[in-house]
Amino acid sequence: MSTSRPIEHASDDLLRLVPEWWYVPDIAERLGLSLSQVRRILDDRDVLAARVGENKAVGVPAAFFDDEGPLPALKGTCTVLADAGLSDAEILEWLFTPDGSLPAPGAPIDNLHAGFKTEIRRRAMELAL
């Protein structure tokens, strides 16, 4: 069942934090999917998106993908953060904000790529307390 929310506009802070955005046609081409399959990924909240650029097109941070598709650890992490009361825009900012106390250098999204899903989810759950 889809739990989609309206896609928010990216703040200037978020635009500074996220180095690369992929748009729906880019994702389809890079992953060999149809546009409807990409929209399903968005509707199922496998990744989060924001409206970016002059045309306010739907953009997804490139870091939300690996060679196979959506980063497997991302959906559950976003669910934990949403359950903590964060909006999609706040989740995006949290995932891309550098934190020197994390196991790997960089932001939570970098740590998800490095395999530190448990630590990132633990920190996400702390936000709900």
Secondary structure, DSSP 8 states (H G I E B T S, - for coil): --------B--HHHHHH---EEEHHHHHHHHT--HHHHHHHHHTTSS--EEETTTTEEEEEGGGEETTEE-TTHHHHHHHHHHTT--HHHHHHHHHS--TTSSSSS-HHHHHHTT-HHHHHHHHHHTT-
